[in-house]
Amino acid sequence: MKDLSEFDVKGRRVLVRVDLNVPLDGDVITDDGRIRASLPTIKELAEKGARVIACAHLGRPKGEPNPKYSLAPVAKRLGELLGAEVAFAGDVVGQSAQSVVEGLQDGQVALLENLRFEPGEESKDDAERAAFAEKLAAFGEVYVGDGFGAVHRKHASVYDVPLLLPHAAGKLVAAEVEVLRKLTENPARPYVVVLGGAKVSDKLGVIGNLLTKVDRLLIGGGMAYTFLAAQGHEVGQSLLQRDQLDQVRDFLNEAVKRGVEIVLPVDVLAATHFAEDAEHEVVDATAIPADRQGLDIGPRSRELFATKLADARTVFWNGPMGVFEFEAFSEGTRAVAEALIRSEAFTVVGGGDSAAAVRQLGLPEDGFSHISTGGGASLEYLEGKTLPGLVALEA
């Protein structure tokens, strides 16, 4: 992939695909981590005199304008972080966008409205997607791909547009790819992966692929209960994917064959119901009462997981250990994060809920070697899949 240094961008219109898919509460951005992650590339281009046209998606508006998913609050916050006004287009490729782009001066930044307001952005029809890509590409003379959280999608702005313009990878995408290569190409050992989150089915492919690469796999969160059930244990009302039990048994058997250590919780916080103030108690993970559900790993599991991380040289963590959004059930996730901070390993937080948890729990982001901006993209890379956005940038 080419990088920004290979282009003279002064006075040129540079179309930058960034990932600004931030959580909103009304018009209030509750976590601006992805906006901050986009700053280095946007700043460098602006400082070099480019006319920067940023484009991004937000949520799932399903191909039509929806005020709920407008990027207007994002444009305001981006301007605050840049210390300069960001011109905002009220549409994606219409008259407002045309006017905003034409009005840009060297070093100025604009943001187009939500790409997903246009049906062509996500279309499965190659012709429809290509038609939209041509309109979008007409705004730029150079394309920079920096939206790592979207590179696993074959969308117009990610895949088709870079094929129409001279293109380069932005600083964020280049950094993410470098980190993922460290995780997949001769990682320092012991190599430990911590997986959490709700569903085993979301991570089937990555678990299967990791069993050929890692030394130790720690499983927490909702997905742990399917592993415990696969071993024949009662999990009460805990999250359970019965249709995945056979697959999980296969994973457990394969791990034994390959000498991969799988570590499951030994105790959990078992609650009466799913609520922040739910009554709960610590119980053995192998004896969860029939009327209770596990919402976090317990104190012995926290110690166990920390011990299993202590000697690691490489760690990848994706997915919380419990319902970290509820304070009473956040300590398992905190314990794993703090174990990574104490570690001398190369530590990667795999985006998504894990990155959100780090920020929500008030933990220092510089305590980790890298915090990814793309949970799904990171997992698909580790699964060994081809990512369309990277293919286009390498073309």
WOTA-V24319 format. One record per helix or strand of 3 or more residues. SS is the DSSP state (~ for helix, > for strand). FROM is the first residue (numbers start at 1). TO is the last residue. If there is no record, write none. Layout:
[[SS | FROM | TO] [SS | FROM | TO]]
This chain:
[[~ | 4 | 6] [> | 13 | 17] [~ | 33 | 47] [> | 51 | 55] [~ | 67 | 69] [~ | 72 | 82] [> | 86 | 88] [~ | 95 | 102] [> | 109 | 111] [~ | 115 | 117] [~ | 119 | 122] [~ | 126 | 137] [> | 142 | 145] [~ | 148 | 150] [~ | 156 | 163] [> | 166 | 169] [~ | 171 | 184] [> | 191 | 195] [~ | 201 | 210] [> | 216 | 219] [~ | 223 | 230] [~ | 242 | 258] [> | 261 | 264] [> | 267 | 271] [> | 280 | 284] [> | 293 | 297] [~ | 299 | 310] [> | 314 | 318] [~ | 327 | 329] [~ | 331 | 342] [> | 346 | 349] [~ | 352 | 360] [~ | 365 | 367] [~ | 375 | 383] [~ | 388 | 394]]
